[in-house]
Amino acid sequence: MQYMYGVLSLYTWSCSFPDIESISTKMVLVFLCHTVVATPCRVLYSSVFGDDLQQALIEGAQYDSLRSIRKDQLMQVACRVQAEFGFRLACRDSDGSESVLDLADKGFLRLSPGDPFLTSKAVIWQVTDSCAYVMICELDENRLQAESILALLVRLIQVHVVAGEQRTLEILLKGDKMAAILHQFLPCGHILFLNSKAVAQYEKQLEKLIVGK
């Protein structure tokens, strides 16, 4: 299998949380973006939340090994999503029904222990413009809230990162803007409970945050 990687972010933003009424006690473990049409699958951007890689950075302990393992795990997830999306498209082409069309651009996968992580994980994904946006969570994460946040992240990425025609290249080159969006709406991997007013307020803050990036 040929591996092609983009940006691997270790999320070095300060983990101060926005001024909101409530925040999920659970968290997203990984956010990543990858191609779904190109062969082989290519990871364009990833951000790992949690203590394992961060601790390795602090201690300098086996960082290269951990990074290599993490890349391999994320590639396996990306290939699973790509295969699932391809299957959905094949069903759409053969059926063409509205229900199949609605399901073609988003989905949910359950990863078994050891495939590729030590424990079971939930994978929530959404495809837009030939790119898959994926969140890897614990199985007991609030799925509806996670799907809502993912849809919001995708919309913001479409506005601030991939506004042009060369979407794949823009994601590769604008990792700082991707990180800014995650910092604002998925701080340290935590899922925020935001109403429409709060979303509008945070979008204004995001605009200021990414000026000049």
Residue pairs with C-beta under 8 A, 6 or more apart in sequence:
1 40
1 75
1 79
2 40
3 40
3 71
3 72
3 75
4 40
4 41
4 42
4 43
5 42
5 43
5 71
5 75
6 33
6 42
6 43
6 44
6 45
6 46
6 171
6 172
6 175
7 44
7 45
7 46
7 172
7 175
7 178
8 46
8 48
8 67
8 70
8 71
9 45
9 46
9 47
9 48
9 175
9 178
9 179
9 182
10 47
10 48
10 53
10 54
10 57
11 47
11 48
11 49
11 54
11 179
11 182
11 183
11 188
11 189
13 179
13 183
13 187
13 188
15 187
15 188
16 187
17 23
17 187
17 188
17 190
18 184
18 187
18 192
18 202
20 192
20 193
20 194
20 198
21 193
22 193
23 190
23 191
23 192
23 193
24 141
24 142
24 145
24 190
24 191
24 192
24 193
26 137
26 138
26 140
26 141
26 142
26 190
26 191
27 49
27 50
27 137
27 138
27 188
27 189
27 190
27 191
28 49
28 135
28 136
28 137
28 141
28 146
28 186
28 189
28 190
28 191
29 48
29 49
29 50
29 121
29 136
29 137
29 138
29 189
30 46
30 47
30 48
30 49
30 74
30 77
30 134
30 135
30 136
31 46
31 47
31 49
31 133
31 134
31 135
31 136
31 153
31 182
31 186
31 189
32 43
32 45
32 46
32 47
32 74
32 77
32 78
32 133
32 134
32 136
33 43
33 44
33 45
33 46
33 131
33 132
33 133
33 134
33 157
33 171
33 178
34 41
34 42
34 43
34 44
34 78
34 81
34 82
34 131
34 132
34 134
35 41
35 42
35 44
35 82
35 130
35 131
35 132
35 168
36 81
36 82
36 85
36 86
36 127
36 130
36 131
36 132
37 130
38 168
41 75
41 78
41 79
41 82
42 168
43 71
43 74
43 75
43 78
44 131
44 168
44 171
44 172
45 171
45 172
45 175
45 178
46 74
47 178
47 179
47 182
48 70
49 188
49 189
50 189
52 66
53 63
53 66
53 67
53 70
55 61
56 62
56 63
56 66
57 63
72 116
73 116
73 117
76 115
76 116
77 111
77 116
77 123
77 134
77 136
78 132
78 134
80 109
80 111
80 123
81 107
81 109
81 123
81 125
81 132
81 134
82 132
84 107
84 109
84 125
85 104
85 107
85 125
85 127
85 132
88 100
88 103
88 104
88 107
89 104
91 100
91 104
92 100
92 101
92 104
104 127
105 126
105 127
105 128
106 125
106 126
106 127
106 147
107 124
107 125
108 122
108 123
108 124
108 125
108 143
109 122
109 123
109 125
110 120
110 121
110 122
110 123
110 139
111 117
111 120
111 121
111 122
111 123
111 136
112 120
113 119
113 120
120 139
121 136
121 137
121 138
121 139
122 136
122 137
122 138
122 139
122 141
122 143
123 134
123 135
123 136
123 137
124 134
124 135
124 137
124 143
124 146
124 147
124 150
125 132
125 133
125 134
125 135
125 150
126 132
126 133
126 147
126 150
126 151
126 154
127 133
128 154
128 158
129 158
129 162
129 167
130 167
130 168
131 162
131 167
131 168
131 171
133 150
133 153
133 154
133 157
135 146
135 149
135 150
137 146
141 191
142 191
145 191
145 193
146 191
149 185
149 186
149 191
149 192
152 185
152 199
153 181
153 182
153 185
153 186
156 181
156 185
156 203
156 206
157 171
157 178
157 181
160 177
160 181
160 206
160 210
161 170
161 171
161 174
161 177
161 178
161 181
162 170
162 171
163 170
164 170
171 178
174 213
176 210
176 213
177 210
177 213
180 206
180 209
180 210
180 213
181 206
181 210
183 209
184 202
184 205
184 206
184 209
185 192
185 194
185 202
185 206
186 192
192 198
194 202
